[in-house]
Every structure is written in structure tokens, then in C-alpha cells.
Amino acid sequence: MSTRRTTRTLPNLLTVLRIALVPVFVVVLVVGADRLGLRLLAVGLFVVAAATDQLDGWLARRWDQVTDVGKILDPIADKLLMGSALVVLSALGELWWWVTVVIGVREVGITVMRFFLLRYVVLPASRGGKLKTVLQSVAIGLFLLPLDHLPLAVTWVAWATMAAALVVTVVTGVDYLRTAARIRAEA
């Protein structure tokens, strides 16, 4: 698969749309934290934004529109969406801050590492990184639900999914660091 030079592609447009949805999602979540209708709207915005992540990658590969800009912007868009959701959930007292900090430190660290590696290579997301994104998306999506209106089992599933996401987040972070060290040593 070739990396295209043009950056004006539908997959990149979807990535930019995901970035643009983040502030809207945050405002709706904060304003609607205790209002069922707005809370559900926030869940919907999150689901749409998260779905564009899957769609843009699929389209880029399918239509041979993988670009270096897309490889850089896509993980940034993911981190903005996930990070914003985690911070707001923690600020609302619905998720422990240490979970947000562990995930946030890993995400910022790997993003910074990717920028330093740009002189050698654009490091795309690994399979583990993609699994991490899916687990985080599902876990955050569950936490965004109005859990106090749902059966206790949903809360347990939300915590179990978040625990799995946390483990995969740390393990893939270590894997990316190993890969970066190898790339740097080979350069």
C-alpha cells in the first residue's frame, strides 16, 4: 500500500471532523452531566466520533488513501477524544483520577515519542494499539451512560472493560517504547 501525497481525502476529513466534535462533546457532557437527555446526546456524540475512527482507517486502506498526515492526525484525534472524555468523567467524580492519569501519561508520552521518531519513520498504530483504542472506546462509552439509571451489572461491565483497557494501554505503551528504541538504534 502506498502512502499518498495528497492530504485532501475523505478519511482525513473524517479525522478532522472527529477533532471538531471533541469540544462539542465536552460541552454537552459537562452541561448535561445530570440531565438524562443531554447525557444521552453526549453518549451519541462520543459514539459518532469514535465510529469515525474506525471508518476513516477502513476507508483509507480500502481506497488506498493512507497519508502521512492521516497517520499523524488520527492518533491525535483519538487522544483528544479519549482524553477529554476521561478528564470530564474524572472531574464529574465518575471515574478515578488515577485511571485518567495513567492513560493520559501513556497517551501523551507515546504521542511525543512518535513526533521524535518522525525524522526516521512515521510510526503507525500497532494491532495492540488498535485494540487499546477499541477497549478504551467501549469502556468510556459505558462510563458515559447514565449508570445510576441502569442495572448494577452495567456498572460492573464498565469497570471490567476499563480494567482491560488500562492493562492493554500499559502493555502497548511498553511495546511502543521497545519499538522506538529499536528504530533509534538502527538509525
C-alpha positions in Angstrom: 0.0 0.0 0.0 1.4 3.3 -1.0 1.4 6.5 1.1 -0.3 9.2 -1.0 1.0 12.7 -1.2 -2.4 14.5 -1.3 -3.9 15.1 2.1 -7.4 16.1 0.9 -9.1 12.8 1.3 -12.4 11.7 2.9 -10.5 9.7 5.6 -8.6 12.8 6.6 -11.8 14.9 6.5 -13.4 12.4 8.9 -10.4 12.7 11.2 -10.7 16.5 11.2 -14.5 16.1 11.9 -13.6 13.9 14.9 -11.3 16.6 16.2 -14.1 19.2 15.7 -16.6 17.1 17.6 -14.5 17.0 20.7 -15.3 20.4 22.1 -19.0 20.0 21.3 -19.0 16.6 23.1 -17.2 18.1 26.1 -19.7 21.0 26.5 -22.7 18.7 26.1 -21.3 16.3 28.7 -20.4 19.0 31.2 -23.7 20.8 30.8 -25.7 17.6 30.7 -24.0 15.6 33.4 -27.1 15.4 35.5 -29.7 15.8 32.7 -30.7 12.5 31.1 -31.4 13.8 27.6 -28.1 15.8 27.3 -26.2 12.9 28.8 -27.6 10.6 26.1 -26.7 13.2 23.5 -23.1 13.2 24.8 -23.0 9.4 24.5 -24.3 9.7 20.9 -21.7 12.3 20.0 -19.0 10.1 21.5 -20.2 7.1 19.6 -20.3 9.1 16.3 -16.8 10.4 16.9 -15.4 7.0 17.9 -17.1 5.4 14.8 -15.3 7.9 12.5 -12.0 6.5 13.8 -12.9 3.0 12.6 -14.4 4.4 9.3 -11.6 6.7 8.4 -9.0 3.9 8.8 -11.0 1.4 6.8 -11.7 3.9 4.0 -8.0 5.0 3.9 -6.9 1.4 3.4 -9.7 0.4 1.1 -9.3 3.4 -1.2 -5.5 3.4 -1.0 -5.7 6.9 0.6 -3.3 6.3 3.5 -1.4 9.6 4.1 1.4 10.6 6.4 -0.9 13.4 7.6 -3.6 10.9 8.4 -1.1 8.7 10.3 -0.2 11.7 12.4 -3.6 13.3 12.9 -5.6 10.1 13.5 -3.8 9.2 16.8 -4.0 12.9 17.9 -7.8 12.9 17.2 -8.1 9.7 19.2 -6.2 11.1 22.2 -8.2 14.3 22.2 -11.5 12.4 22.2 -10.5 9.8 24.8 -8.5 12.2 26.9 -11.3 14.8 27.1 -13.8 12.1 28.0 -11.6 10.7 30.7 -10.9 14.1 32.2 -14.5 15.1 32.3 -15.6 11.8 33.7 -13.0 12.2 36.5 -13.9 15.8 37.1 -17.6 14.7 37.5 -16.4 12.1 40.0 -17.5 9.1 37.9 -14.0 7.7 37.2 -11.0 7.6 39.5 -8.4 10.2 38.6 -5.5 7.7 38.8 -7.1 5.8 35.8 -7.2 9.1 33.8 -3.6 9.9 34.8 -2.2 6.5 33.9 -3.9 6.5 30.5 -3.1 10.2 29.9 0.6 9.8 30.7 0.9 6.8 28.3 -1.0 8.6 25.5 0.9 11.9 25.8 4.2 10.0 26.1 3.7 7.8 23.1 2.5 10.8 21.0 5.6 12.8 21.9 7.7 9.8 21.2 6.1 9.5 17.7 7.0 13.1 17.0 10.6 12.5 17.9 10.6 9.4 15.6 9.3 11.4 12.6 12.8 12.1 11.4 13.2 8.3 10.9 9.7 6.9 10.3 6.0 7.6 10.7 5.1 5.0 13.3 1.5 3.8 12.6 -0.7 2.3 15.3 0.1 -1.4 16.1 -2.6 -4.1 16.4 -2.3 -3.8 20.1 -2.7 0.0 19.9 -5.9 -0.5 17.8 -7.2 -3.0 20.4 -6.4 -0.5 23.1 -8.4 2.2 21.3 -11.4 -0.1 20.9 -11.3 -1.2 24.6 -10.9 2.5 25.7 -13.8 3.5 23.4 -16.1 0.8 24.8 -15.1 1.4 28.4 -15.5 5.2 28.1 -18.8 4.7 26.2 -20.1 2.6 29.1 -19.0 5.2 31.7 -20.7 7.9 29.7 -24.0 6.1 30.1 -26.3 7.3 32.9 -25.1 4.4 35.1 -27.3 5.4 38.0 -30.4 4.7 35.8 -29.1 1.3 34.7 -28.8 -2.1 36.4 -25.7 -2.6 38.6 -24.4 -5.2 36.2 -23.7 -2.5 33.6 -21.5 -0.7 36.1 -19.6 -3.9 36.7 -19.1 -4.4 33.0 -18.0 -0.8 32.6 -15.3 -1.3 35.3 -14.2 -4.6 33.9 -13.8 -3.2 30.5 -11.9 -0.2 31.8 -9.6 -2.5 33.7 -8.9 -4.4 30.5 -8.3 -1.1 28.6 -5.9 0.0 31.3 -3.9 -3.2 31.1 -3.7 -3.1 27.3 -2.9 0.6 27.4 0.2 0.0 29.7 1.3 -3.1 27.8 1.2 -1.5 24.4 2.9 1.6 25.7 5.8 -0.5 26.8 5.8 -2.2 23.4 5.9 1.1 21.6 8.8 2.2 23.7 10.7 -1.0 22.7 9.9 -0.4 19.1 11.1 3.2 19.3 14.4 2.1 21.0 15.0 -0.4 18.2 14.2 2.2 15.5 16.6 4.7 17.1 19.3 2.1 17.5 19.0 1.1 13.8 19.3 4.7 12.8 
